[in-house]
Amino acid sequence: MSEYRCSPLHESHLKLDAKMVPFGGWEMPLSYPEGTLAEHVACREAAVMFDVSHLGTVSVSGEGAFDALQWAFTNDLNRIRPGRAQYTHLLDAADASVLDDIIIWWVSEDRFDVMPNASNTSRVVAALSEGPLVPEITDVTSTRAVMAVQGPEARSRLATVAPEAAAVKRFNVAEVEIDGVAVTVAGTGYTGEAGVEIAVPIADATRIWDMVLRADVAPAGLGARDTLRLEAGLPLHGHELGAGITPLQAGLGWVVRFDKGGFRGKEALQAEADAGPSRTLRGLVVESRRPPRAEQVVSLAGRQIGIVSSGNFSPVLGKGIALAFLEAGTEDGAEVTIDVRGTDVEATVTAPPFHKG
């Protein structure tokens, strides 16, 4: 027996000769035989599908659901409506660290599907139970698979087998059918490209997965998902978000609505907003193909000014890129060096994203 949880699509990945790796307590596909670079390019130019069933799904419904979410998370649901999705943060009450970044699917008037990161589902459930009103909270992660169909041709290719799903627009949410199966679809993703994410009941997951693959959509793994999100300047929990990192430091102040009323961690975050964060998340572009890596030191004129949080080779730019926490006030265009395994590699500070789909 594996010590890791397996996706409902685990056997499908094995049949496709996927390289499987542990991730967030799950065993998930890192790549398929074509390789991460080919999967990355396919997403930028055509369409791919990721298995993201390792993400949590917490169903929050009934009386008090709206108020519980408003109190637990930073964004303001009053800015959207049923049938829409919203990105938000769960903060540590003491220091405003981002405990998790989350997408909320507002499925119907009194039902929300909260989508935490792989290992944070129990933390989100606990936070929702701490508020003044406790709604019906159910972890339904084990009842469904989630597939992310992404790329500039994602919707057109998906439309050949699932037209209702393909029609769901960006950051919209809808309950539709695929080949007679009731699914929930959101116009969300983590690649910087157009696409949708589809929650499918476990009993039908393999059939729907195979159906979409036959629509000329290639499978892609966690390796490509990471290089794609890095090019798009999207944060990864445990790197750009996590212990000691606030939304303001991560450059995500737009996720926080101080004017909506009380929420978990507001007081600590307001104190940082008043003082100004001491560091902010920036982009770095290396002129060579040599990729920076997390934890490497960034210096300006011989003085350390920050540290890399994520780095890799950018297939689109043909250069090394990174996200890094740098001293507040570091200007775009500044020429810095990154200590890449004992060698000073020159880089230029820039504002992410590195690629816009």
C-alpha positions as CSV (number, residue, x, y, z in Angstrom):
1,M,0.0,0.0,0.0
2,S,1.3,3.4,-0.9
3,E,1.7,6.0,1.8
4,Y,0.4,8.6,-0.6
5,R,-3.2,9.2,-1.7
6,C,-3.9,8.4,-5.3
7,S,-6.1,10.3,-7.8
8,P,-9.2,8.6,-9.2
9,L,-7.2,8.8,-12.5
10,H,-4.2,7.0,-11.2
11,E,-4.5,3.9,-13.4
12,S,-5.0,6.2,-16.4
13,H,-1.7,7.8,-15.7
14,L,0.1,4.5,-15.4
15,K,-1.4,3.4,-18.8
16,L,0.0,6.5,-20.3
17,D,3.5,5.7,-18.9
18,A,3.5,8.8,-16.7
19,K,6.4,9.4,-14.3
20,M,4.7,9.5,-10.9
21,V,6.0,11.5,-7.9
22,P,4.8,12.4,-4.4
23,F,3.3,15.8,-4.1
24,G,1.4,17.3,-1.1
25,G,0.6,13.8,0.2
26,W,-0.5,12.5,-3.2
27,E,1.2,10.5,-5.9
28,M,0.7,12.5,-9.1
29,P,2.1,12.5,-12.6
30,L,5.2,14.7,-13.1
31,S,5.3,14.2,-16.8
32,Y,4.4,11.8,-19.7
33,P,6.7,10.3,-22.3
34,E,6.8,13.4,-24.4
35,G,8.4,15.3,-21.5
36,T,7.8,18.5,-19.6
37,L,9.1,20.8,-22.3
38,A,6.8,19.4,-24.9
39,E,3.8,19.6,-22.5
40,H,4.7,23.2,-21.7
41,V,4.8,24.1,-25.4
42,A,1.6,22.3,-26.1
43,C,-0.2,24.3,-23.5
44,R,1.1,27.6,-24.8
45,E,0.3,26.7,-28.4
46,A,-2.6,24.2,-28.4
47,A,-4.3,22.4,-25.5
48,V,-3.4,20.1,-22.6
49,M,-5.2,18.5,-19.7
50,F,-3.9,18.2,-16.1
51,D,-5.2,16.0,-13.4
52,V,-5.6,18.3,-10.4
53,S,-7.6,16.0,-8.2
54,H,-5.0,16.6,-5.4
55,L,-6.6,20.0,-4.9
56,G,-9.2,19.9,-2.1
57,T,-12.9,20.6,-2.5
58,V,-14.8,21.8,0.6
59,S,-18.5,22.2,0.1
60,V,-19.9,25.1,2.2
61,S,-23.7,25.5,2.1
62,G,-26.8,26.5,4.0
63,E,-27.5,29.3,6.4
64,G,-24.3,31.2,7.4
65,A,-22.3,30.0,4.4
66,F,-21.7,33.4,2.9
67,D,-20.9,35.0,6.3
68,A,-18.5,32.2,7.2
69,L,-16.5,32.7,4.0
70,Q,-16.5,36.5,4.4
71,W,-15.0,36.1,7.8
72,A,-12.5,33.4,7.0
73,F,-11.0,34.8,3.8
74,T,-9.6,38.1,2.6
75,N,-11.5,38.9,-0.6
76,D,-15.1,40.2,-0.7
77,L,-17.8,37.9,-2.1
78,N,-20.0,41.0,-2.5
79,R,-17.9,41.8,-5.6
80,I,-19.2,38.7,-7.4
81,R,-22.4,36.7,-7.5
82,P,-23.6,33.0,-7.9
83,G,-22.1,31.5,-11.0
84,R,-18.8,33.2,-10.5
85,A,-15.4,32.2,-9.0
86,Q,-13.1,34.3,-6.8
87,Y,-9.4,34.1,-5.8
88,T,-8.8,34.7,-2.1
89,H,-6.5,34.0,0.9
90,L,-6.7,32.4,4.3
91,L,-4.5,34.3,6.7
92,D,-2.8,33.3,10.0
93,A,-4.7,35.4,12.6
94,A,-1.5,36.3,14.5
95,D,0.9,37.5,11.7
96,A,-1.2,37.6,8.5
97,S,0.9,34.9,6.8
98,V,-0.9,33.3,3.9
99,L,-1.9,29.8,5.2
100,D,-3.4,29.0,1.8
101,D,-4.5,30.7,-1.4
102,I,-7.9,29.5,-2.6
103,I,-10.4,29.6,-5.4
104,I,-14.0,29.8,-4.4
105,W,-16.6,28.5,-6.9
106,W,-19.9,30.1,-6.0
107,V,-22.0,27.3,-7.5
108,S,-25.5,28.4,-6.5
109,E,-27.2,30.8,-4.2
110,D,-26.3,29.0,-0.9
111,R,-23.6,26.5,-2.1
112,F,-19.9,27.3,-2.5
113,D,-17.1,24.9,-3.4
114,V,-13.9,26.0,-1.7
115,M,-10.7,24.7,-3.5
116,P,-7.7,24.6,-1.1
117,N,-4.2,23.5,-2.0
118,A,-3.3,19.8,-1.8
119,S,-2.3,19.6,1.9
120,N,-4.4,22.4,3.4
121,T,-7.9,21.1,3.3
122,S,-8.2,20.4,7.0
123,R,-6.8,23.8,7.8
124,V,-9.5,25.5,5.7
125,V,-12.2,23.4,7.3
126,A,-11.0,24.4,10.8
127,A,-10.9,28.1,9.9
128,L,-14.5,28.0,8.5
129,S,-15.6,26.4,11.8
130,E,-14.2,29.2,13.9
131,G,-16.4,32.0,12.7
132,P,-19.5,33.4,14.3
133,L,-21.8,31.3,12.2
134,V,-20.9,27.7,11.3
135,P,-22.6,26.5,8.0
136,E,-22.7,23.0,6.6
137,I,-19.1,22.1,5.8
138,T,-18.2,18.9,4.0
139,D,-14.9,17.7,2.6
140,V,-15.9,16.2,-0.7
141,T,-12.4,15.8,-2.1
142,S,-12.7,12.0,-2.2
143,T,-15.9,12.0,-4.2
144,R,-14.6,13.6,-7.5
145,A,-11.7,14.1,-9.9
146,V,-10.7,17.5,-11.2
147,M,-9.4,18.0,-14.7
148,A,-7.9,21.2,-16.0
149,V,-8.1,21.7,-19.7
150,Q,-5.8,24.6,-20.6
151,G,-4.4,26.4,-23.7
152,P,-5.4,28.7,-26.5
153,E,-7.3,25.9,-28.2
154,A,-8.6,24.4,-25.0
155,R,-12.2,25.5,-25.4
156,S,-12.4,24.8,-29.2
157,R,-11.1,21.2,-28.8
158,L,-13.2,20.6,-25.6
159,A,-16.3,21.8,-27.5
160,T,-16.1,18.8,-29.8
161,V,-17.0,16.5,-26.9
162,A,-18.3,18.7,-24.2
163,P,-19.8,22.0,-25.7
164,E,-21.5,23.1,-22.5
165,A,-18.3,22.8,-20.5
166,A,-16.3,24.6,-23.1
167,A,-18.8,27.5,-23.1
168,V,-18.1,28.4,-19.4
169,K,-16.3,31.7,-19.6
170,R,-13.3,33.0,-17.6
171,F,-14.0,32.9,-13.8
172,N,-17.6,31.8,-14.4
173,V,-19.0,28.6,-12.7
174,A,-21.7,26.3,-14.1
175,E,-23.3,22.9,-13.5
176,V,-23.5,21.2,-16.9
177,E,-23.5,17.7,-18.4
178,I,-20.8,15.9,-20.3
179,D,-22.1,12.8,-22.1
180,G,-25.0,12.6,-19.6
181,V,-22.8,13.1,-16.5
182,A,-23.5,16.1,-14.2
183,V,-20.2,18.0,-13.6
184,T,-19.2,21.4,-12.2
185,V,-17.1,23.6,-14.4
186,A,-15.2,26.8,-13.7
187,G,-13.3,29.0,-16.1
188,T,-10.2,28.9,-14.0
189,G,-6.7,27.5,-14.2
190,Y,-3.0,27.9,-13.2
191,T,-1.1,28.3,-16.5
192,G,-1.7,31.8,-17.7
193,E,-3.7,30.4,-20.6
194,A,-7.5,30.2,-21.3
195,G,-9.3,27.1,-20.1
196,V,-11.6,25.4,-17.6
197,E,-11.4,23.1,-14.6
198,I,-14.0,20.3,-14.4
199,A,-15.1,18.5,-11.3
200,V,-16.3,15.0,-12.3
201,P,-17.9,12.3,-10.1
202,I,-15.3,9.5,-9.5
203,A,-17.5,6.8,-11.2
204,D,-17.2,8.7,-14.5
205,A,-13.8,10.2,-14.2
206,T,-11.8,7.8,-16.3
207,R,-14.4,7.8,-19.1
208,I,-14.5,11.7,-19.2
209,W,-10.7,11.9,-19.1
210,D,-10.3,9.5,-22.0
211,M,-13.0,11.4,-24.0
212,V,-11.2,14.7,-23.6
213,L,-7.9,13.2,-24.6
214,R,-9.5,11.9,-27.8
215,A,-10.4,15.5,-28.6
216,D,-6.7,16.1,-29.4
217,V,-5.9,17.3,-25.9
218,A,-2.5,16.1,-24.6
219,P,-2.0,15.0,-21.0
220,A,0.4,17.2,-19.0
221,G,1.9,16.7,-15.6
222,L,3.1,18.7,-12.6
223,G,6.4,19.6,-14.2
224,A,4.8,21.6,-17.0
225,R,2.2,23.0,-14.6
226,D,5.0,24.5,-12.5
227,T,6.9,26.0,-15.5
228,L,3.7,27.4,-16.9
229,R,2.6,29.0,-13.7
230,L,6.1,30.5,-13.2
231,E,6.1,32.1,-16.6
232,A,2.6,33.5,-15.8
233,G,4.0,34.9,-12.5
234,L,1.5,32.9,-10.4
235,P,2.5,32.1,-6.8
236,L,3.0,28.6,-5.5
237,H,2.1,27.9,-1.8
238,G,5.3,27.0,0.1
239,H,7.4,29.3,-2.2
240,E,5.7,32.7,-2.9
241,L,3.0,32.2,-0.2
242,G,3.3,30.5,3.2
243,A,4.7,31.0,6.7
244,G,6.1,34.5,7.1
245,I,4.7,35.7,3.8
246,T,1.8,38.1,3.7
247,P,-0.4,39.1,0.7
248,L,1.3,42.5,0.6
249,Q,4.8,41.0,0.4
250,A,3.6,38.7,-2.4
251,G,2.3,41.6,-4.4
252,L,-1.3,40.4,-4.0
253,G,-2.8,43.3,-2.1
254,W,-5.7,43.3,-4.5
255,V,-6.9,40.0,-2.9
256,V,-7.5,41.9,0.4
257,R,-10.6,44.0,0.9
258,F,-10.0,45.9,4.1
259,D,-13.3,47.8,3.7
260,K,-15.6,44.7,3.8
261,G,-15.6,44.3,7.6
262,G,-13.7,42.0,9.9
263,F,-11.8,38.9,8.6
264,R,-9.3,36.5,10.0
265,G,-5.8,38.2,10.2
266,K,-7.1,41.7,9.4
267,E,-5.5,43.5,12.3
268,A,-2.0,42.1,11.7
269,L,-2.2,42.8,8.0
270,Q,-3.5,46.3,8.5
271,A,-0.5,47.0,10.7
272,E,1.8,45.9,7.9
273,A,-0.1,48.0,5.4
274,D,0.3,51.1,7.6
275,A,4.0,50.5,8.0
276,G,4.6,49.2,4.5
277,P,6.1,45.8,3.7
278,S,9.9,45.5,4.0
279,R,10.1,43.2,0.9
280,T,8.1,42.5,-2.2
281,L,7.9,39.8,-4.8
282,R,9.6,40.6,-8.1
283,G,10.6,38.9,-11.3
284,L,14.1,38.2,-12.4
285,V,15.2,37.5,-16.0
286,V,18.6,35.9,-16.6
287,E,20.3,36.5,-20.0
288,S,21.5,32.9,-20.2
289,R,19.6,29.7,-20.2
290,R,20.9,28.9,-16.7
291,P,17.9,28.6,-14.4
292,P,17.9,30.1,-10.9
293,R,16.6,28.0,-8.1
294,A,14.7,28.6,-4.8
295,E,16.8,29.9,-1.8
296,Q,19.5,31.4,-4.0
297,V,20.7,34.8,-2.8
298,V,20.1,38.0,-4.9
299,S,22.6,40.9,-4.6
300,L,22.8,44.4,-5.9
301,A,26.2,46.1,-6.0
302,G,27.6,43.4,-3.8
303,R,25.0,43.7,-1.1
304,Q,22.4,41.0,-0.5
305,I,18.9,42.4,-1.2
306,G,16.7,39.3,-1.4
307,I,16.3,35.6,-2.1
308,V,14.8,33.5,-4.9
309,S,11.5,31.9,-4.1
310,S,11.1,29.9,-7.4
311,G,13.2,29.7,-10.5
312,N,13.4,27.6,-13.7
313,F,14.1,27.8,-17.4
314,S,11.5,29.6,-19.5
315,P,10.7,27.7,-22.7
316,V,8.9,30.7,-24.1
317,L,11.8,33.2,-23.4
318,G,14.6,30.7,-23.8
319,K,16.2,32.1,-20.6
320,G,16.3,31.5,-16.9
321,I,13.5,33.3,-14.9
322,A,12.7,33.6,-11.2
323,L,10.4,35.0,-8.7
324,A,12.2,36.6,-5.7
325,F,11.5,38.5,-2.5
326,L,13.6,41.7,-2.8
327,E,13.9,44.8,-0.6
328,A,11.0,47.1,-1.0
329,G,11.9,49.9,-3.4
330,T,14.0,47.8,-5.7
331,E,13.3,49.3,-9.2
332,D,12.4,47.5,-12.4
333,G,15.4,47.4,-14.6
334,A,17.9,47.1,-11.8
335,E,20.8,44.8,-12.7
336,V,21.4,42.2,-9.9
337,T,23.3,39.0,-9.5
338,I,22.1,35.6,-8.3
339,D,24.4,33.2,-6.6
340,V,23.8,30.1,-8.7
341,R,25.8,27.4,-7.0
342,G,28.8,29.6,-6.3
343,T,28.6,31.5,-9.6
344,D,27.3,35.1,-9.9
345,V,24.7,35.1,-12.6
346,E,23.5,38.4,-13.9
347,A,19.8,39.1,-14.0
348,T,17.4,42.0,-14.5
349,V,14.6,42.9,-12.1
350,T,11.2,43.0,-13.8
351,A,7.5,43.0,-13.0
352,P,5.9,39.6,-13.5
353,P,4.3,38.0,-15.5
354,F,7.0,36.9,-17.9
355,H,4.4,35.7,-20.4
356,K,0.8,36.7,-21.0
357,G,-1.5,34.2,-22.7
